[in-house]
């Protein structure tokens, strides 16, 4: 086996073993775009707004991307009551 091929296999093994399993309930913006019939860019904006409003949380998971792995943001809804629009937040 050539040295170049050995290095390529070692790097490929390293990258693919670092992949994390995404737990149930977490969805990517791409998944939400398909489910809600939105374009991907609008789904990303809506996810960002939900996180800012405290209605969802974001976590980056390392998922398979081509031949390697890449961090991708996933979102899930947070249980609880949302603050009313325009309501004044109390400072602790």
C-alpha positions in Angstrom: 0.0 0.0 0.0 1.4 3.4 -0.9 2.1 6.0 1.7 -0.3 8.4 0.2 -3.2 5.9 0.3 -2.4 5.0 3.9 -2.6 8.7 4.9 -5.8 9.1 3.0 -7.4 6.1 4.7 -6.3 7.2 8.1 -7.7 10.7 7.7 -11.0 9.3 6.3 -11.3 7.1 9.3 -10.6 9.9 11.7 -13.1 12.2 10.2 -15.9 9.7 10.0 -15.5 8.4 13.5 -16.2 11.8 15.0 -19.8 11.9 13.7 -22.4 12.4 16.4 -25.9 10.9 16.4 -28.5 13.7 16.4 -31.0 12.9 19.2 -34.7 12.7 18.5 -36.5 16.1 18.5 -33.6 18.0 17.0 -34.1 19.3 13.4 -31.9 21.2 11.0 -33.1 24.3 9.2 -33.2 22.2 6.1 -35.5 19.7 7.7 -37.8 22.5 8.9 -37.8 24.1 5.5 -39.2 20.9 4.0 -41.7 20.3 6.7 -43.0 23.9 6.7 -42.8 24.4 3.0 -40.3 27.3 3.3 -37.1 28.0 1.4 -33.9 27.1 3.3 -32.8 30.8 3.8 -36.2 31.7 5.3 -36.1 28.6 7.6 -32.7 29.7 8.9 -34.0 33.2 9.7 -37.1 31.8 11.4 -34.9 29.4 13.5 -32.6 32.3 14.5 -35.6 34.4 15.5 -37.1 31.5 17.6 -33.8 31.1 19.4 -33.6 34.8 20.1 -37.2 34.8 21.5 -36.4 31.9 23.8 -38.8 29.5 22.1 -36.1 27.2 20.7 -32.6 26.2 21.4 -29.7 25.6 19.1 -26.9 23.0 19.3 -24.2 22.1 16.8 -23.8 18.4 16.1 -21.0 16.9 14.0 -22.7 15.1 11.1 -21.5 13.3 8.0 -20.7 15.8 5.2 -19.4 14.3 2.0 -16.5 12.1 3.0 -15.9 13.7 6.3 -17.8 15.4 9.1 -18.9 18.9 9.7 -20.7 20.9 12.5 -24.2 21.8 11.6 -26.8 23.6 13.7 -29.9 21.8 14.9 -32.9 23.2 16.7 -35.6 22.0 19.0 -38.5 23.8 20.7 -38.2 24.7 24.3 -41.2 24.0 26.5 -42.7 26.9 28.4 -44.7 30.0 27.8 -43.4 32.6 25.4 -43.1 36.2 26.6 -45.8 38.5 25.2 -44.7 40.8 22.4 -43.9 44.2 23.7 -43.9 43.0 27.4 -41.3 44.6 29.6 -38.8 42.1 31.0 -38.0 42.4 34.7 -34.3 42.9 35.5 -33.0 40.6 38.3 
